[in-house]
Amino acid sequence: FQITAKVSIIFVTLQYNVTLPATEEQATESAFLYYYGIKDLATVFFYMLVAIIIHAIIQEYVLDKINRRMHFSKTKHSKFNESGQLSAFYLFSCIWGTFILVSENYISDPTILWRAYPHNLMTFQMKFFYISQLAYWFHAFPELYFQKTKKEDIPRQLVYIGLYLFHIAGAYLLNLNHLGLVLLVLHYFVEFLFHISRLFYFSDEKYQKGFSLWAVLFVLGRLLTLILSVLTVGFGLARAENQKLDFSTGNFNVLAVRIAVLASICITQAFMMWKFINFQLRRWREHSTFQAPAVKKKPPVTKGRSSRKGTENGVNGTVTSNGADSPRNRKEKSS
């Protein structure tokens, strides 16, 4: 039992905690902080299983009931499930991340993004947030099988999941958790607006206001992401005194790492903007095609056989019910 309890603690609780003694500013309490290590993989695995269970609960008790009432097609059914799951996750993560930003004074003091780097010690909320994020996106891999995703959609989903894991794990391992938290909250808010707008669109296809607002915020979100990244990595960390690679202290503030971080962020934002522009162009083409007049102007009516033939066969050669059911007109006597 003792061996089982020791092993289970590795999966359930956060590992690598340290206790900092109370200072003059905090004379009553000691600070409990955490750093990362190899045991975090066990914690991520456990909460990945928790995410799978929560995913199934939301699917069975919320989304499936709505699907049975709305009678969606197979395509809308899969997209509705995707947007329903992601909107719930984005909303929860956005609220949780905002609470951390406010409680740790990130909003009132933006210099905390790069000041006192490396940020190798995290509060309980910060580390648990990153563990939960990694667990959720790892759980998306088995969900491709559980949700019976179409083969043609799997490559898109793999790229989508891989980008999230790459950036979240990169911010976590490079001790850029402050910057990563701000960028995640910003990105999640924009994505939540898109998926909630798509849910309203499935219930009423005339709903388009949410997509218009999302399009504006998407572009602003990409600009803010680039500005914060360049400000933190390109200026803040570049002017720091300690710029030596040190794995023991978790200091990765060297030129090569900074270039790699900025390059990955810029490439990802450019890729997202390219996908966004293609999406907007496709919507514009579909809208213009739908608005185009389906029926041309009627040709002027002239006397003779051609006019009677056009009247009987309808407009542009299509057979109408009146022409098909009406008796044949008598021929006019020649004078």
CYANA upper distance limits for C-alpha pairs under 8 A (distance plus 0.5 A):
  1 PHE  CA      5 ALA  CA      6.58
  2 GLN  CA      6 LYS  CA      6.66
  3 ILE  CA      7 VAL  CA      6.73
  4 THR  CA      8 SER  CA      6.52
  5 ALA  CA      9 ILE  CA      6.67
  6 LYS  CA     10 ILE  CA      7.44
  7 VAL  CA     11 PHE  CA      7.67
  8 SER  CA     12 VAL  CA      6.77
  9 ILE  CA     13 THR  CA      6.05
 10 ILE  CA     14 LEU  CA      7.81
 10 ILE  CA     15 GLN  CA      7.33
 10 ILE  CA     39 LYS  CA      7.37
 10 ILE  CA     42 ALA  CA      7.03
 10 ILE  CA     43 THR  CA      7.00
 11 PHE  CA     42 ALA  CA      5.55
 11 PHE  CA     43 THR  CA      4.81
 11 PHE  CA     44 VAL  CA      8.20
 11 PHE  CA     45 PHE  CA      7.94
 11 PHE  CA     46 PHE  CA      6.12
 12 VAL  CA     43 THR  CA      6.47
 12 VAL  CA     46 PHE  CA      7.21
 12 VAL  CA     47 TYR  CA      8.38
 13 THR  CA     43 THR  CA      7.54
 14 LEU  CA     40 ASP  CA      7.90
 14 LEU  CA     43 THR  CA      7.45
 14 LEU  CA    127 LYS  CA      8.48
 14 LEU  CA    128 PHE  CA      7.86
 15 GLN  CA     34 TYR  CA      7.82
 15 GLN  CA     35 TYR  CA      8.47
 15 GLN  CA     36 TYR  CA      8.09
 15 GLN  CA     37 GLY  CA      8.36
 15 GLN  CA     39 LYS  CA      7.32
 15 GLN  CA     40 ASP  CA      7.27
 16 TYR  CA     34 TYR  CA      6.06
 16 TYR  CA     35 TYR  CA      6.15
 16 TYR  CA     36 TYR  CA      6.94
 16 TYR  CA     37 GLY  CA      7.54
 17 ASN  CA     32 PHE  CA      7.22
 17 ASN  CA     33 LEU  CA      6.12
 17 ASN  CA     34 TYR  CA      4.79
 17 ASN  CA     35 TYR  CA      7.12
 18 VAL  CA     32 PHE  CA      6.35
 18 VAL  CA     33 LEU  CA      5.90
 18 VAL  CA     34 TYR  CA      6.51
 19 THR  CA     30 SER  CA      7.15
 19 THR  CA     31 ALA  CA      6.23
 19 THR  CA     32 PHE  CA      5.18
 19 THR  CA     33 LEU  CA      6.86
 20 LEU  CA     30 SER  CA      6.30
 20 LEU  CA     31 ALA  CA      5.55
 20 LEU  CA     32 PHE  CA      6.87
 20 LEU  CA     33 LEU  CA      8.02
 21 PRO  CA     30 SER  CA      5.62
 21 PRO  CA     31 ALA  CA      7.22
 22 ALA  CA     26 GLN  CA      5.98
 22 ALA  CA     27 ALA  CA      5.69
 22 ALA  CA     28 THR  CA      7.24
 22 ALA  CA     29 GLU  CA      6.22
 22 ALA  CA     30 SER  CA      5.12
 22 ALA  CA     31 ALA  CA      7.46
 23 THR  CA     27 ALA  CA      5.87
 26 GLN  CA     30 SER  CA      7.86
 32 PHE  CA    123 THR  CA      7.45
 32 PHE  CA    124 PHE  CA      8.08
 33 LEU  CA    121 LEU  CA      6.26
 33 LEU  CA    122 MET  CA      5.84
 33 LEU  CA    123 THR  CA      5.40
 33 LEU  CA    124 PHE  CA      7.02
 34 TYR  CA    121 LEU  CA      5.77
 34 TYR  CA    122 MET  CA      5.51
 34 TYR  CA    123 THR  CA      6.67
 34 TYR  CA    124 PHE  CA      7.26
 34 TYR  CA    127 LYS  CA      7.58
 35 TYR  CA    120 ASN  CA      6.31
 35 TYR  CA    121 LEU  CA      5.50
 35 TYR  CA    122 MET  CA      6.66
 35 TYR  CA    127 LYS  CA      8.42
 36 TYR  CA     40 ASP  CA      7.17
 36 TYR  CA    120 ASN  CA      8.36
 36 TYR  CA    173 LEU  CA      8.25
 39 LYS  CA     43 THR  CA      7.50
 40 ASP  CA     44 VAL  CA      6.60
 40 ASP  CA    131 ILE  CA      8.20
 41 LEU  CA     45 PHE  CA      6.63
 42 ALA  CA     46 PHE  CA      6.84
 43 THR  CA     47 TYR  CA      6.83
 43 THR  CA    131 ILE  CA      7.86
 44 VAL  CA     48 MET  CA      6.46
 44 VAL  CA    131 ILE  CA      6.25
 44 VAL  CA    132 SER  CA      7.66
 44 VAL  CA    134 LEU  CA      7.12
 44 VAL  CA    135 ALA  CA      5.51
 45 PHE  CA     49 LEU  CA      7.09
 45 PHE  CA    135 ALA  CA      7.09
 46 PHE  CA     50 VAL  CA      7.09
 46 PHE  CA    135 ALA  CA      8.49
 47 TYR  CA     51 ALA  CA      6.58
 47 TYR  CA    131 ILE  CA      8.39
 47 TYR  CA    132 SER  CA      7.21
 47 TYR  CA    135 ALA  CA      6.10
 47 TYR  CA    136 TYR  CA      8.26
 48 MET  CA     52 ILE  CA      6.86
 48 MET  CA    132 SER  CA      8.44
 48 MET  CA    135 ALA  CA      4.84
 48 MET  CA    136 TYR  CA      6.41
 48 MET  CA    138 PHE  CA      7.01
 48 MET  CA    139 HIS  CA      5.71
 49 LEU  CA     53 ILE  CA      6.94
 49 LEU  CA    139 HIS  CA      7.69
 50 VAL  CA     54 ILE  CA      6.77
 51 ALA  CA     55 HIS  CA      6.47
 51 ALA  CA    135 ALA  CA      7.59
 51 ALA  CA    136 TYR  CA      6.37
 51 ALA  CA    139 HIS  CA      7.00
 52 ILE  CA     56 ALA  CA      6.78
 52 ILE  CA    139 HIS  CA      6.66
 52 ILE  CA    143 GLU  CA      8.08
 53 ILE  CA     57 ILE  CA      6.79
 54 ILE  CA     58 ILE  CA      6.74
 55 HIS  CA     59 GLN  CA      6.64
 55 HIS  CA     85 GLN  CA      7.64
 56 ALA  CA     60 GLU  CA      6.53
 57 ILE  CA     61 TYR  CA      6.38
 57 ILE  CA     62 VAL  CA      8.28
 58 ILE  CA     62 VAL  CA      5.83
 58 ILE  CA     63 LEU  CA      6.98
 58 ILE  CA     85 GLN  CA      7.87
 59 GLN  CA     63 LEU  CA      5.41
 59 GLN  CA     64 ASP  CA      6.36
 59 GLN  CA     81 ASN  CA      7.88
 59 GLN  CA     85 GLN  CA      8.17
 60 GLU  CA     64 ASP  CA      5.84
 60 GLU  CA     65 LYS  CA      7.78
 61 TYR  CA     65 LYS  CA      6.96
 62 VAL  CA     66 ILE  CA      7.00
 63 LEU  CA     67 ASN  CA      6.64
 63 LEU  CA     81 ASN  CA      6.96
 63 LEU  CA     84 GLY  CA      7.45
 64 ASP  CA     68 ARG  CA      6.73
 65 LYS  CA     69 ARG  CA      7.03
 66 ILE  CA     70 MET  CA      6.66
 67 ASN  CA     71 HIS  CA      6.33
 67 ASN  CA     72 PHE  CA      6.76
 67 ASN  CA     77 HIS  CA      7.40
 68 ARG  CA     72 PHE  CA      8.36
 70 MET  CA    203 SER  CA      8.11
 72 PHE  CA     76 LYS  CA      6.18
 72 PHE  CA     77 HIS  CA      5.92
 73 SER  CA     77 HIS  CA      6.26
 74 LYS  CA     78 SER  CA      6.87
 75 THR  CA     79 LYS  CA      6.90
 76 LYS  CA     80 PHE  CA      6.26
 76 LYS  CA    202 PHE  CA      7.90
 77 HIS  CA     81 ASN  CA      6.76
 78 SER  CA     82 GLU  CA      6.72
 79 LYS  CA     83 SER  CA      6.60
 80 PHE  CA     84 GLY  CA      6.41
 80 PHE  CA    198 ARG  CA      8.34
 80 PHE  CA    199 LEU  CA      6.91
 80 PHE  CA    202 PHE  CA      7.92
 81 ASN  CA     85 GLN  CA      6.65
 82 GLU  CA     86 LEU  CA      6.64
 83 SER  CA     87 SER  CA      6.25
 83 SER  CA    195 HIS  CA      5.48
 83 SER  CA    196 ILE  CA      7.56
 83 SER  CA    198 ARG  CA      7.56
 83 SER  CA    199 LEU  CA      7.19
 84 GLY  CA     88 ALA  CA      6.86
 84 GLY  CA    195 HIS  CA      7.85
 84 GLY  CA    196 ILE  CA      8.18
 84 GLY  CA    199 LEU  CA      7.66
 85 GLN  CA     89 PHE  CA      6.87
 86 LEU  CA     90 TYR  CA      6.40
 86 LEU  CA    192 PHE  CA      7.93
 86 LEU  CA    195 HIS  CA      7.64
 87 SER  CA     91 LEU  CA      6.48
 87 SER  CA    191 GLU  CA      8.26
 87 SER  CA    192 PHE  CA      5.62
 87 SER  CA    193 LEU  CA      8.48
 87 SER  CA    195 HIS  CA      6.16
 87 SER  CA    196 ILE  CA      6.59
 88 ALA  CA     92 PHE  CA      6.73
 89 PHE  CA     93 SER  CA      6.54
 90 TYR  CA     94 CYS  CA      6.34
 90 TYR  CA    188 TYR  CA      5.84
 90 TYR  CA    189 PHE  CA      7.42
 90 TYR  CA    191 GLU  CA      7.64
 90 TYR  CA    192 PHE  CA      5.94
 91 LEU  CA     95 ILE  CA      6.71
 91 LEU  CA    188 TYR  CA      8.04
 91 LEU  CA    189 PHE  CA      7.82
 91 LEU  CA    192 PHE  CA      6.80
 92 PHE  CA     96 TRP  CA      6.62
 93 SER  CA     97 GLY  CA      6.34
 93 SER  CA    185 VAL  CA      7.85
 93 SER  CA    188 TYR  CA      7.91
 94 CYS  CA     98 THR  CA      6.51
 94 CYS  CA    184 LEU  CA      8.45
 94 CYS  CA    185 VAL  CA      5.66
 94 CYS  CA    186 LEU  CA      8.48
 94 CYS  CA    188 TYR  CA      6.53
 94 CYS  CA    189 PHE  CA      6.70
 95 ILE  CA     99 PHE  CA      6.71
 96 TRP  CA    100 ILE  CA      6.99
 96 TRP  CA    129 PHE  CA      8.46
 97 GLY  CA    101 LEU  CA      6.75
 97 GLY  CA    129 PHE  CA      8.16
 97 GLY  CA    181 LEU  CA      7.23
 97 GLY  CA    182 VAL  CA      8.34
 97 GLY  CA    185 VAL  CA      6.44
 98 THR  CA    102 VAL  CA      6.70
 98 THR  CA    185 VAL  CA      7.31
 99 PHE  CA    103 SER  CA      6.52
100 ILE  CA    104 GLU  CA      6.49
100 ILE  CA    125 GLN  CA      7.51
100 ILE  CA    126 MET  CA      7.69
101 LEU  CA    105 ASN  CA      6.54
101 LEU  CA    106 TYR  CA      5.49
101 LEU  CA    107 ILE  CA      6.86
101 LEU  CA    182 VAL  CA      8.11
102 VAL  CA    106 TYR  CA      6.77
102 VAL  CA    107 ILE  CA      6.86
105 ASN  CA    109 ASP  CA      6.66
106 TYR  CA    110 PRO  CA      6.19
106 TYR  CA    112 ILE  CA      6.94
106 TYR  CA    113 LEU  CA      8.11
111 THR  CA    115 ARG  CA      6.29
112 ILE  CA    116 ALA  CA      8.07
112 ILE  CA    178 HIS  CA      8.12
113 LEU  CA    178 HIS  CA      5.91
113 LEU  CA    179 LEU  CA      6.08
113 LEU  CA    232 THR  CA      6.93
114 TRP  CA    232 THR  CA      6.25
114 TRP  CA    233 VAL  CA      8.13
114 TRP  CA    236 GLY  CA      6.08
114 TRP  CA    237 LEU  CA      6.43
115 ARG  CA    236 GLY  CA      8.02
115 ARG  CA    237 LEU  CA      8.49
117 TYR  CA    175 ASN  CA      8.50
117 TYR  CA    237 LEU  CA      8.21
117 TYR  CA    251 ASN  CA      7.92
118 PRO  CA    175 ASN  CA      6.46
118 PRO  CA    176 LEU  CA      8.11
118 PRO  CA    249 THR  CA      8.07
118 PRO  CA    250 GLY  CA      6.72
118 PRO  CA    251 ASN  CA      5.81
118 PRO  CA    252 PHE  CA      8.13
118 PRO  CA    253 ASN  CA      8.44
119 HIS  CA    175 ASN  CA      5.72
119 HIS  CA    176 LEU  CA      7.21
119 HIS  CA    177 ASN  CA      7.66
119 HIS  CA    178 HIS  CA      8.23
120 ASN  CA    175 ASN  CA      5.93
120 ASN  CA    249 THR  CA      7.87
120 ASN  CA    250 GLY  CA      6.62
122 MET  CA    126 MET  CA      6.34
122 MET  CA    127 LYS  CA      6.46
123 THR  CA    127 LYS  CA      6.82
124 PHE  CA    128 PHE  CA      6.49
125 GLN  CA    129 PHE  CA      6.44
126 MET  CA    130 TYR  CA      7.02
126 MET  CA    177 ASN  CA      8.45
127 LYS  CA    131 ILE  CA      6.67
128 PHE  CA    132 SER  CA      6.52
129 PHE  CA    133 GLN  CA      6.70
130 TYR  CA    134 LEU  CA      6.69
130 TYR  CA    168 ILE  CA      7.95
130 TYR  CA    172 TYR  CA      7.64
131 ILE  CA    135 ALA  CA      6.58
132 SER  CA    136 TYR  CA      6.58
133 GLN  CA    137 TRP  CA      6.91
133 GLN  CA    168 ILE  CA      8.07
134 LEU  CA    138 PHE  CA      6.60
134 LEU  CA    165 LEU  CA      7.04
134 LEU  CA    168 ILE  CA      7.58
134 LEU  CA    169 ALA  CA      7.75
135 ALA  CA    139 HIS  CA      6.60
136 TYR  CA    140 ALA  CA      7.14
137 TRP  CA    141 PHE  CA      8.06
137 TRP  CA    161 ILE  CA      6.75
137 TRP  CA    164 TYR  CA      7.66
137 TRP  CA    165 LEU  CA      7.05
138 PHE  CA    161 ILE  CA      8.49
138 PHE  CA    165 LEU  CA      8.21
139 HIS  CA    143 GLU  CA      6.96
140 ALA  CA    144 LEU  CA      7.01
140 ALA  CA    161 ILE  CA      7.68
141 PHE  CA    145 TYR  CA      8.08
141 PHE  CA    158 LEU  CA      8.39
141 PHE  CA    161 ILE  CA      8.49
142 PRO  CA    146 PHE  CA      6.89
143 GLU  CA    147 GLN  CA      6.16
144 LEU  CA    148 LYS  CA      6.62
144 LEU  CA    149 THR  CA      5.89
144 LEU  CA    154 ILE  CA      7.92
145 TYR  CA    149 THR  CA      7.02
149 THR  CA    153 ASP  CA      7.18
149 THR  CA    154 ILE  CA      7.14
150 LYS  CA    154 ILE  CA      6.99
151 LYS  CA    155 PRO  CA      8.33
153 ASP  CA    157 GLN  CA      6.85
154 ILE  CA    158 LEU  CA      6.58
155 PRO  CA    159 VAL  CA      6.79
156 ARG  CA    160 TYR  CA      6.64
157 GLN  CA    161 ILE  CA      6.58
158 LEU  CA    162 GLY  CA      6.34
159 VAL  CA    163 LEU  CA      6.64
160 TYR  CA    164 TYR  CA      7.26
161 ILE  CA    165 LEU  CA      6.84
162 GLY  CA    166 PHE  CA      6.46
163 LEU  CA    167 HIS  CA      6.77
164 TYR  CA    168 ILE  CA      6.51
165 LEU  CA    169 ALA  CA      6.21
166 PHE  CA    170 GLY  CA      6.38
167 HIS  CA    171 ALA  CA      6.63
168 ILE  CA    172 TYR  CA      6.69
168 ILE  CA    180 GLY  CA      7.45
169 ALA  CA    173 LEU  CA      6.46
170 GLY  CA    174 LEU  CA      6.35
170 GLY  CA    176 LEU  CA      8.43
171 ALA  CA    175 ASN  CA      6.51
171 ALA  CA    176 LEU  CA      5.14
171 ALA  CA    177 ASN  CA      5.79
171 ALA  CA    179 LEU  CA      8.12
171 ALA  CA    180 GLY  CA      6.03
172 TYR  CA    176 LEU  CA      6.74
172 TYR  CA    177 ASN  CA      5.95
172 TYR  CA    180 GLY  CA      8.32
174 LEU  CA    250 GLY  CA      7.68
174 LEU  CA    251 ASN  CA      8.25
174 LEU  CA    252 PHE  CA      6.87
175 ASN  CA    250 GLY  CA      7.37
175 ASN  CA    251 ASN  CA      8.28
176 LEU  CA    180 GLY  CA      6.61
177 ASN  CA    181 LEU  CA      6.44
178 HIS  CA    182 VAL  CA      7.08
179 LEU  CA    183 LEU  CA      6.78
179 LEU  CA    228 LEU  CA      8.48
179 LEU  CA    229 SER  CA      8.11
179 LEU  CA    232 THR  CA      8.08
180 GLY  CA    184 LEU  CA      6.48
181 LEU  CA    185 VAL  CA      6.74
182 VAL  CA    186 LEU  CA      6.79
183 LEU  CA    187 HIS  CA      6.53
183 LEU  CA    225 THR  CA      6.78
184 LEU  CA    188 TYR  CA      6.34
185 VAL  CA    189 PHE  CA      6.65
186 LEU  CA    190 VAL  CA      7.23
186 LEU  CA    221 GLY  CA      7.19
186 LEU  CA    225 THR  CA      8.42
187 HIS  CA    191 GLU  CA      6.77
187 HIS  CA    221 GLY  CA      7.25
188 TYR  CA    192 PHE  CA      6.38
189 PHE  CA    193 LEU  CA      6.90
190 VAL  CA    194 PHE  CA      7.03
190 VAL  CA    214 TRP  CA      7.11
190 VAL  CA    217 LEU  CA      6.92
190 VAL  CA    218 PHE  CA      6.62
190 VAL  CA    221 GLY  CA      7.72
191 GLU  CA    195 HIS  CA      6.84
192 PHE  CA    196 ILE  CA      6.52
193 LEU  CA    197 SER  CA      6.51
193 LEU  CA    210 GLY  CA      7.68
193 LEU  CA    214 TRP  CA      6.67
194 PHE  CA    198 ARG  CA      6.75
194 PHE  CA    210 GLY  CA      7.74
194 PHE  CA    211 PHE  CA      7.02
194 PHE  CA    214 TRP  CA      6.38
195 HIS  CA    199 LEU  CA      6.79
196 ILE  CA    200 PHE  CA      6.95
197 SER  CA    201 TYR  CA      6.61
197 SER  CA    208 GLN  CA      8.40
197 SER  CA    210 GLY  CA      5.55
197 SER  CA    211 PHE  CA      6.75
198 ARG  CA    202 PHE  CA      6.75
198 ARG  CA    211 PHE  CA      8.41
199 LEU  CA    203 SER  CA      7.16
200 PHE  CA    204 ASP  CA      6.66
200 PHE  CA    205 GLU  CA      8.42
200 PHE  CA    207 TYR  CA      7.25
201 TYR  CA    205 GLU  CA      5.32
201 TYR  CA    206 LYS  CA      7.47
201 TYR  CA    207 TYR  CA      5.79
201 TYR  CA    208 GLN  CA      7.66
208 GLN  CA    212 SER  CA      7.10
209 LYS  CA    213 LEU  CA      6.91
210 GLY  CA    214 TRP  CA      6.56
211 PHE  CA    215 ALA  CA      6.56
212 SER  CA    216 VAL  CA      7.15
213 LEU  CA    217 LEU  CA      6.80
214 TRP  CA    218 PHE  CA      6.29
215 ALA  CA    219 VAL  CA      7.07
216 VAL  CA    220 LEU  CA      6.92
217 LEU  CA    221 GLY  CA      6.30
218 PHE  CA    222 ARG  CA      6.83
219 VAL  CA    223 LEU  CA      6.91
219 VAL  CA    273 MET  CA      8.24
220 LEU  CA    224 LEU  CA      6.62
221 GLY  CA    225 THR  CA      6.53
222 ARG  CA    226 LEU  CA      6.84
222 ARG  CA    269 GLN  CA      6.73
222 ARG  CA    273 MET  CA      8.38
223 LEU  CA    227 ILE  CA      6.66
224 LEU  CA    228 LEU  CA      6.51
225 THR  CA    229 SER  CA      6.55
226 LEU  CA    230 VAL  CA      6.55
226 LEU  CA    265 ILE  CA      8.00
226 LEU  CA    266 CYS  CA      7.42
226 LEU  CA    269 GLN  CA      8.37
227 ILE  CA    231 LEU  CA      6.44
228 LEU  CA    232 THR  CA      6.46
229 SER  CA    233 VAL  CA      6.27
229 SER  CA    234 GLY  CA      7.81
229 SER  CA    262 LEU  CA      7.41
229 SER  CA    265 ILE  CA      8.22
230 VAL  CA    234 GLY  CA      5.16
230 VAL  CA    235 PHE  CA      7.16
230 VAL  CA    262 LEU  CA      7.60
231 LEU  CA    235 PHE  CA      5.68
231 LEU  CA    236 GLY  CA      6.68
232 THR  CA    236 GLY  CA      5.26
232 THR  CA    237 LEU  CA      6.71
233 VAL  CA    237 LEU  CA      5.64
233 VAL  CA    238 ALA  CA      7.10
233 VAL  CA    258 ARG  CA      6.67
233 VAL  CA    261 VAL  CA      8.40
233 VAL  CA    262 LEU  CA      7.73
234 GLY  CA    238 ALA  CA      6.22
234 GLY  CA    258 ARG  CA      7.69
234 GLY  CA    262 LEU  CA      8.32
235 PHE  CA    239 ARG  CA      6.68
236 GLY  CA    240 ALA  CA      7.18
237 LEU  CA    253 ASN  CA      7.19
238 ALA  CA    243 GLN  CA      8.46
238 ALA  CA    253 ASN  CA      8.25
238 ALA  CA    255 LEU  CA      8.36
242 ASN  CA    253 ASN  CA      7.98
243 GLN  CA    251 ASN  CA      8.32
243 GLN  CA    252 PHE  CA      8.24
243 GLN  CA    253 ASN  CA      5.62
243 GLN  CA    254 VAL  CA      5.89
244 LYS  CA    251 ASN  CA      7.54
244 LYS  CA    252 PHE  CA      7.77
244 LYS  CA    253 ASN  CA      7.01
244 LYS  CA    254 VAL  CA      6.64
245 LEU  CA    251 ASN  CA      6.17
245 LEU  CA    252 PHE  CA      5.71
245 LEU  CA    253 ASN  CA      7.02
245 LEU  CA    254 VAL  CA      6.76
246 ASP  CA    250 GLY  CA      6.45
246 ASP  CA    251 ASN  CA      5.55
246 ASP  CA    252 PHE  CA      7.17
247 PHE  CA    251 ASN  CA      6.76
247 PHE  CA    252 PHE  CA      8.03
252 PHE  CA    257 VAL  CA      7.11
253 ASN  CA    257 VAL  CA      7.20
253 ASN  CA    258 ARG  CA      7.26
254 VAL  CA    258 ARG  CA      6.73
255 LEU  CA    259 ILE  CA      6.64
256 ALA  CA    260 ALA  CA      6.67
257 VAL  CA    261 VAL  CA      6.59
258 ARG  CA    262 LEU  CA      6.69
259 ILE  CA    263 ALA  CA      6.40
260 ALA  CA    264 SER  CA      6.59
261 VAL  CA    265 ILE  CA      6.78
262 LEU  CA    266 CYS  CA      6.51
263 ALA  CA    267 ILE  CA      6.46
264 SER  CA    268 THR  CA      6.57
265 ILE  CA    269 GLN  CA      6.66
266 CYS  CA    270 ALA  CA      6.58
267 ILE  CA    271 PHE  CA      6.59
268 THR  CA    272 MET  CA      6.69
269 GLN  CA    273 MET  CA      6.65
270 ALA  CA    274 TRP  CA      6.62
271 PHE  CA    275 LYS  CA      6.79
272 MET  CA    276 PHE  CA      6.53
273 MET  CA    277 ILE  CA      6.57
274 TRP  CA    278 ASN  CA      6.79
275 LYS  CA    279 PHE  CA      6.61
276 PHE  CA    280 GLN  CA      6.71
277 ILE  CA    281 LEU  CA      6.61
278 ASN  CA    282 ARG  CA      6.62
279 PHE  CA    283 ARG  CA      6.76
280 GLN  CA    284 TRP  CA      6.60
281 LEU  CA    285 ARG  CA      6.70
282 ARG  CA    286 GLU  CA      6.71
283 ARG  CA    287 HIS  CA      6.53
284 TRP  CA    288 SER  CA      6.57
285 ARG  CA    289 THR  CA      6.54
286 GLU  CA    290 PHE  CA      6.62
287 HIS  CA    291 GLN  CA      6.67
288 SER  CA    292 ALA  CA      6.62
298 LYS  CA    315 VAL  CA      7.23
301 VAL  CA    307 SER  CA      6.41
302 THR  CA    306 SER  CA      8.15
302 THR  CA    307 SER  CA      5.86
303 LYS  CA    307 SER  CA      6.19
303 LYS  CA    308 ARG  CA      8.19
304 GLY  CA    308 ARG  CA      7.19
305 ARG  CA    309 LYS  CA      6.61
306 SER  CA    310 GLY  CA      6.60
307 SER  CA    311 THR  CA      6.66
308 ARG  CA    312 GLU  CA      6.67
309 LYS  CA    313 ASN  CA      6.56
310 GLY  CA    314 GLY  CA      6.33
310 GLY  CA    315 VAL  CA      7.45
310 GLY  CA    316 ASN  CA      8.42
310 GLY  CA    317 GLY  CA      7.48
311 THR  CA    315 VAL  CA      8.05
311 THR  CA    323 GLY  CA      7.41
312 GLU  CA    319 VAL  CA      7.88
312 GLU  CA    320 THR  CA      8.00
312 GLU  CA    322 ASN  CA      8.17
312 GLU  CA    323 GLY  CA      4.73
312 GLU  CA    324 ALA  CA      7.32
313 ASN  CA    317 GLY  CA      5.91
313 ASN  CA    318 THR  CA      6.20
313 ASN  CA    319 VAL  CA      5.11
313 ASN  CA    320 THR  CA      6.83
313 ASN  CA    323 GLY  CA      6.55
313 ASN  CA    324 ALA  CA      7.98
314 GLY  CA    318 THR  CA      5.73
314 GLY  CA    319 VAL  CA      5.85
314 GLY  CA    320 THR  CA      5.87
314 GLY  CA    323 GLY  CA      7.34
315 VAL  CA    319 VAL  CA      8.38
319 VAL  CA    323 GLY  CA      7.35
319 VAL  CA    324 ALA  CA      7.19
320 THR  CA    324 ALA  CA      6.64
321 SER  CA    325 ASP  CA      6.50
322 ASN  CA    326 SER  CA      6.39
